[in-house]
């Protein structure tokens, strides 16, 4: 981008650009970082170090001249931004002609990911390392894999109703096929082998417990007993019960 009709340029580095680069400045790792970036662009011909000398000044001046700026050996703060890796502009925070703000662009990494949120009672549907199918807006499907399953967070909808969600991040095995898409809605599906002759309850009957465990409320006449259970496979709105004091014919409470 350009500020006051002069370019602001991204260079490689992990340290932020926190001061002016100019002759006489104190030594520092940020100087070596700048020299390494200029060396990668064929402007700095010496060995990068932490000292600002005539090699640094000449490299800065030559580089700025080729960017269409005046020959000067000083690089003012705000004229460069150090980035640790490739980045993609996600959003412009200001429009052309507006005063320069502290943040003008929002950037992200270049890797494409799919994010999803599961109801807390369905967190076993997607596990880390599990393969999924991601259907893109163009109708094509891409193979994906579950990368992370986050901790439960509380969400509030427009009506003020609060629900507990589990954030999930999915990676695409061939992200190049989705390079033209960003900030779009996709459909995620996962296939599971469903066991036969098993004890199951509706997913809505599951109650999340501390530590990631589950329980169900069993109705016994006028009383309700909370029974810890272990779950297996999910399918068609039901979940397999693999362990717990639950038997065929027990009546369980289901959330509305």
C-alpha positions in Angstrom: 0.0 0.0 0.0 1.0 3.7 -0.2 0.8 6.3 2.5 1.3 10.0 1.5 2.0 8.6 -2.0 5.0 6.6 -0.8 5.1 2.8 -0.6 4.8 0.8 2.6 6.6 -2.5 2.0 6.4 -5.9 3.7 9.8 -7.5 4.4 10.8 -10.8 6.1 11.4 -10.8 9.8 10.0 -11.8 13.2 10.8 -8.5 15.0 8.4 -5.6 14.5 9.8 -2.4 13.0 9.8 -0.3 16.2 12.2 2.6 15.4 13.7 4.6 12.5 16.7 3.0 10.7 19.3 5.7 10.3 23.0 6.4 10.6 24.2 6.5 14.2 21.5 4.4 15.6 22.3 1.8 18.3 23.1 -1.7 17.4 20.3 -4.3 17.4 18.8 -7.4 16.0 16.3 -5.4 14.0 19.2 -4.0 11.9 20.5 -7.5 11.1 16.9 -8.4 10.2 16.6 -5.5 7.8 20.0 -6.3 6.2 19.0 -9.9 5.7 15.8 -8.8 3.9 17.7 -6.4 1.7 20.3 -9.0 1.0 17.6 -11.4 -0.2 16.6 -8.6 -2.6 20.2 -8.2 -3.8 20.7 -4.7 -2.3 23.0 -5.6 0.6 26.3 -7.2 -0.3 28.1 -7.5 3.0 27.5 -10.0 5.8 24.4 -8.9 7.8 25.1 -7.9 11.4 23.6 -5.8 14.1 25.5 -2.6 13.2 24.2 0.2 10.9 27.1 1.2 8.7 27.6 2.7 5.2 26.7 -0.7 3.7 23.3 -0.5 5.4 22.8 3.1 4.4 23.7 2.4 0.7 21.4 -0.6 0.6 18.5 1.4 2.0 19.0 4.3 -0.4 19.4 2.1 -3.4 16.3 0.1 -2.5 14.1 3.1 -1.9 15.3 4.7 -5.2 14.2 1.6 -7.1 10.8 1.9 -5.4 10.5 5.4 -6.9 11.4 7.3 -3.7 14.2 9.9 -3.2 17.7 8.7 -2.5 18.0 8.7 1.3 19.8 6.6 3.8 17.1 6.8 6.4 14.2 4.5 6.6 11.5 6.0 8.8 9.3 3.9 11.1 6.0 2.9 9.4 7.6 2.7 6.0 8.1 -1.1 6.3 6.3 -4.0 8.0 8.2 -7.1 9.0 6.2 -10.4 8.4 7.4 -13.8 9.5 5.9 -15.5 6.5 3.7 -15.2 3.5 0.4 -13.4 4.2 -2.9 -12.7 2.5 -4.9 -9.5 2.8 -8.1 -10.5 4.5 -9.7 -7.1 4.8 -9.0 -3.4 4.2 -9.7 -1.4 7.4 -9.4 2.0 5.7 -10.4 3.4 2.3 -8.2 5.4 0.0 -8.2 9.1 1.0 -8.9 8.4 4.7 -6.4 9.3 7.4 -3.8 6.5 8.0 -4.9 4.5 11.0 -2.9 2.4 13.4 -4.2 -0.7 11.6 -4.9 -0.3 7.9 -5.0 -4.0 6.8 -6.1 -7.2 8.4 -3.9 -10.1 7.2 -4.0 -13.9 7.6 -1.7 -16.7 6.7 -1.9 -18.2 3.2 -3.0 -21.7 4.3 -6.6 -22.3 3.7 -8.7 -23.8 6.5 -12.3 -24.6 7.1 -13.8 -23.7 10.5 -16.9 -25.3 12.0 -18.7 -25.3 15.2 -20.4 -28.3 16.8 -22.9 -28.5 19.5 -21.3 -29.6 22.7 -23.3 -32.8 22.7 -21.9 -33.7 19.2 -18.2 -33.1 19.9 -17.4 -36.8 19.3 -18.6 -36.4 15.7 -15.2 -35.0 14.6 -11.9 -36.2 16.1 -8.4 -34.9 15.3 -7.0 -36.8 12.4 -10.4 -37.9 11.0 -11.0 -37.6 7.3 -13.9 -35.5 6.1 -15.4 -34.3 2.7 -15.6 -30.6 2.1 -18.0 -29.5 -0.6 -17.0 -26.2 -2.2 -19.4 -23.5 -3.6 -18.5 -24.7 -7.1 -20.0 -28.1 -6.3 -16.7 -29.9 -6.2 -15.6 -31.9 -3.1 -12.2 -31.8 -1.5 -10.7 -34.3 1.0 -10.0 -32.7 4.3 -8.8 -33.7 7.7 -9.6 -32.5 11.2 -6.6 -30.6 12.5 -7.8 -29.2 15.9 -10.8 -29.6 18.1 -11.0 -26.7 20.5 -12.5 -26.3 24.0 -16.1 -25.4 24.5 -17.1 -21.7 24.1 -20.4 -20.0 24.8 -22.2 -18.3 21.9 -25.1 -15.9 21.9 -27.5 -15.6 19.0 -29.4 -12.5 17.9 -32.3 -13.4 20.2 -30.0 -13.6 23.2 -30.1 -17.4 23.5 -26.8 -18.9 24.7 -25.5 -22.2 23.4 -22.2 -24.1 23.9 -20.2 -24.7 20.8 -17.0 -26.7 20.1 -14.8 -24.9 17.5 -13.1 -27.3 14.9 -10.5 -26.5 12.3 -10.2 -28.6 9.2 -7.3 -28.6 6.7 -7.7 -29.3 3.0 -5.4 -32.0 1.6 -5.2 -30.2 -1.7 -5.7 -26.5 -0.8 -4.7 -25.4 -4.3 -8.1 -26.6 -5.5 -9.8 -24.1 -3.2 -7.4 -21.2 -3.8 -10.2 -19.1 -5.4 -12.4 -19.3 -2.3 -12.2 -17.3 0.9 -14.8 -16.5 3.5 -17.4 -18.7 1.9 -19.8 -21.3 3.3 -18.9 -24.9 2.7 -20.5 -28.2 3.6 -18.6 -30.7 5.7 -19.6 -34.3 5.9 -18.0 -37.3 7.5 -18.6 -41.0 7.0 -18.7 -43.5 9.9 -19.2 -47.2 10.1 -22.3 -47.8 12.1 -22.4 -50.8 14.4 -25.4 -53.1 14.6 -27.3 -54.5 17.6 -26.1 -51.8 20.0 -27.7 -49.8 22.7 -28.2 -46.2 21.6 -30.0 -43.0 22.8 -30.8 -39.7 21.0 -27.8 -37.4 20.8 -30.0 -34.7 22.5 -30.1 -37.0 25.6 -26.4 -36.6 26.2 -25.3 -34.3 29.0 -21.7 -33.0 28.8 -19.8 -33.5 32.0 -16.6 -32.0 33.3 -13.5 -33.6 31.8 -15.2 -34.3 28.5 -17.4 -37.2 29.8 -21.1 -37.7 29.3 -24.2 -38.7 31.2 -27.9 -39.2 30.6 -30.9 -38.5 32.8 -32.9 -41.8 33.3 -36.6 -41.4 34.3 -37.6 -43.8 37.0 -41.2 -43.0 37.9 -41.3 -39.6 39.4 -37.6 -39.4 39.9 -34.6 -38.7 37.7 -31.3 -40.4 38.0 -28.2 -39.0 36.3 -26.2 -42.0 34.9 -22.6 -41.6 33.6 -22.1 -43.2 30.2 -19.4 -43.8 27.6 -20.3 -43.2 24.0 -19.3 -44.8 20.7 -20.4 -44.0 17.2 -22.9 -41.3 16.1 -25.4 -41.7 13.3 -28.8 -40.3 12.3 -29.2 -38.3 15.5 -28.4 -41.2 17.8 -25.3 -42.2 19.7 -24.0 -45.6 20.7 -23.7 -46.3 24.5 -20.7 -48.5 25.1 -20.6 -48.4 28.9 -22.6 -47.2 31.9 -25.6 -48.4 34.0 -28.1 -48.1 31.2 -30.2 -50.9 29.8 -32.6 -51.6 27.0 -36.0 -50.2 27.8 -34.7 -47.4 30.1 -36.5 -44.1 29.5 -34.1 -41.1 29.1 -34.8 -37.4 29.1 -34.3 -35.6 25.8 -33.6 -31.9 25.6 -36.2 -29.8 23.8 
